[in-house]
Amino acid sequence: MCRNYVMMEIASEELEKNTRGLLQRVVEGEGFVVAADGHQVATLQSLNRRPRWVSGADFARPLDGHQADADLRDELRLLSPDSTDGLS
């Protein structure tokens, strides 16, 4: 288990179409960054700011499909060659 500090970005249109559903997710502990015309303009988060504990799978879901910098593994290997063996 880990704390979920990652806020998923949503378009303002999604907020408009699914306000009730998104607010329910906020009540459950999620937070969102709202973007309009491609620019982040607001955050949507609970007033109860206690961190939400989530499973590893739930934590990783917003990261699915996002690739780290292609050269990151090589840069890490240069910085600390003994600690990147498992990154192949």
C-alpha positions as CSV (number, residue, x, y, z in Angstrom):
1,M,0.0,0.0,0.0
2,C,1.2,3.5,-0.7
3,R,-0.2,7.0,-0.5
4,N,-1.7,8.4,-3.7
5,Y,-0.4,11.9,-4.3
6,V,-0.7,11.7,-8.1
7,M,-3.5,13.8,-9.4
8,M,-4.9,12.8,-12.7
9,E,-5.5,15.6,-15.3
10,I,-9.0,15.9,-16.7
11,A,-10.3,18.3,-19.4
12,S,-12.8,20.9,-18.3
13,E,-15.3,19.2,-20.7
14,E,-15.0,16.0,-18.7
15,L,-15.8,17.9,-15.5
16,E,-18.8,19.4,-17.2
17,K,-20.1,16.0,-18.5
18,N,-19.3,14.0,-15.4
19,T,-19.4,16.4,-12.4
20,R,-21.4,14.1,-10.1
21,G,-19.1,11.1,-10.8
22,L,-15.9,13.1,-10.4
23,L,-17.2,14.6,-7.1
24,Q,-17.9,11.1,-5.8
25,R,-14.4,10.1,-6.6
26,V,-13.2,13.2,-4.8
27,V,-15.2,12.2,-1.7
28,E,-13.5,8.8,-2.0
29,G,-10.1,10.6,-1.8
30,E,-9.0,11.2,-5.4
31,G,-7.9,14.6,-6.7
32,F,-7.8,16.0,-10.1
33,V,-6.1,18.8,-12.1
34,V,-8.5,20.5,-14.4
35,A,-7.2,21.7,-17.8
36,A,-8.9,24.1,-20.1
37,D,-7.6,24.7,-23.6
38,G,-4.6,22.5,-22.8
39,H,-3.6,24.6,-19.7
40,Q,-3.9,23.4,-16.1
41,V,-6.2,25.9,-14.4
42,A,-7.5,24.3,-11.2
43,T,-7.4,21.4,-8.8
44,L,-10.4,19.5,-7.6
45,Q,-9.7,17.9,-4.3
46,S,-11.5,17.1,-1.0
47,L,-11.5,19.7,1.8
48,N,-10.6,16.7,4.0
49,R,-6.9,16.6,3.1
50,R,-6.1,13.3,4.7
51,P,-4.0,11.1,2.4
52,R,-5.8,8.2,0.8
53,W,-4.2,4.8,1.1
54,V,-4.5,2.8,-2.2
55,S,-3.3,-0.4,-3.6
56,G,-0.3,-0.5,-5.8
57,A,-2.5,-1.2,-8.8
58,D,-4.7,1.8,-8.1
59,F,-1.6,3.9,-7.6
60,A,-0.1,2.8,-10.9
61,R,-3.3,3.1,-13.0
62,P,-2.9,6.9,-13.8
63,L,0.7,6.1,-15.0
64,D,-0.3,3.4,-17.4
65,G,0.6,4.3,-21.0
66,H,3.1,7.0,-19.9
67,Q,6.7,6.1,-20.8
68,A,9.6,7.4,-18.9
69,D,12.3,9.3,-20.8
70,A,13.9,6.7,-23.1
71,D,17.4,7.8,-22.0
72,L,16.6,7.6,-18.2
73,R,17.9,4.1,-17.7
74,D,21.2,5.0,-19.2
75,E,21.5,8.2,-17.2
76,L,20.7,6.3,-14.0
77,R,23.3,3.6,-14.8
78,L,25.9,6.4,-15.3
79,L,25.0,8.0,-12.0
80,S,24.8,4.8,-10.0
81,P,26.0,1.8,-11.9
82,D,25.5,-0.6,-9.0
83,S,21.8,0.1,-8.5
84,T,20.2,-0.1,-11.9
85,D,20.7,-3.8,-12.8
86,G,17.0,-4.6,-12.5
87,L,16.0,-1.9,-14.9
88,S,16.5,-3.8,-18.2
